[in-house]
């Protein structure tokens, strides 16, 4: 998760990419930082599935992903 400043407001943002059974799954979550206590009313949460890795990468980049900040998870999976 990271903070994003957009139009003078701070947002919490999370992007994930996972491969499962040959399908690439992307996850996008964002909520204004000042609305965390009311997240269910202000959050945006998306799951998308792609057959091709490149399409999944392009999708999460279009949501603002900086691939240099991505890490590999071993063991517990966040998605």
C-alpha positions in Angstrom: 0.0 0.0 0.0 1.1 3.5 -0.6 -0.1 7.1 -0.3 -1.0 9.0 -3.5 -1.5 12.8 -3.6 -4.2 13.7 -6.1 -5.8 17.2 -6.3 -4.4 18.1 -2.8 -6.0 15.0 -1.2 -4.2 11.9 0.1 -5.4 8.4 -1.0 -4.4 5.0 0.2 -3.8 2.8 -2.8 -3.0 -0.9 -3.2 -2.3 -2.8 -6.4 -1.6 -6.6 -6.7 -0.9 -9.0 -9.5 -1.3 -12.8 -9.0 -1.2 -15.8 -11.3 -3.6 -18.6 -10.5 -4.4 -21.6 -12.7 -3.0 -19.8 -15.8 -5.0 -16.6 -15.2 -3.5 -13.3 -14.2 -5.6 -11.6 -11.5 -5.2 -7.9 -10.8 -6.5 -6.2 -7.6 -6.9 -2.4 -7.2 -8.0 -0.7 -4.0 -8.1 3.0 -3.1 -9.8 5.2 -0.5 -9.2 8.8 0.5 -7.0 8.8 3.6 -9.4 11.2 5.5 -12.2 8.7 4.9 -10.6 5.5 6.2 -13.1 5.3 9.1 -15.9 5.3 6.4 -14.0 3.2 3.9 -17.0 1.1 2.9 -18.7 4.2 1.6 -15.7 5.8 -0.2 -13.5 2.9 -1.3 -13.0 1.7 -4.9 -12.1 -2.0 -5.2 -11.6 -3.9 -8.4 -10.7 -7.5 -9.3 -9.9 -8.2 -13.0 -8.8 -11.4 -14.8 -6.5 -11.6 -17.8 -5.3 -14.5 -20.0 -2.1 -12.7 -20.9 0.6 -11.3 -18.6 1.2 -8.2 -20.7 -2.5 -7.2 -20.6 -2.5 -7.6 -16.8 0.6 -5.4 -16.5 -0.8 -2.7 -18.8 -4.0 -2.7 -16.7 -2.3 -2.2 -13.3 0.0 0.4 -14.9 -3.0 2.3 -16.1 -4.1 2.4 -12.4 -0.8 4.0 -11.4 1.3 0.9 -10.6 5.1 1.5 -10.4 6.4 -1.9 -11.2 9.8 -1.1 -9.6 8.0 -1.1 -6.2 6.4 -4.5 -6.6 7.7 -7.4 -4.5 7.2 -11.2 -4.6 5.1 -12.7 -1.8 6.1 -16.2 -0.5 3.9 -18.2 1.8 0.8 -16.1 2.8 -0.8 -14.6 -0.2 -2.4 -11.1 0.0 -5.0 -12.0 -2.7 
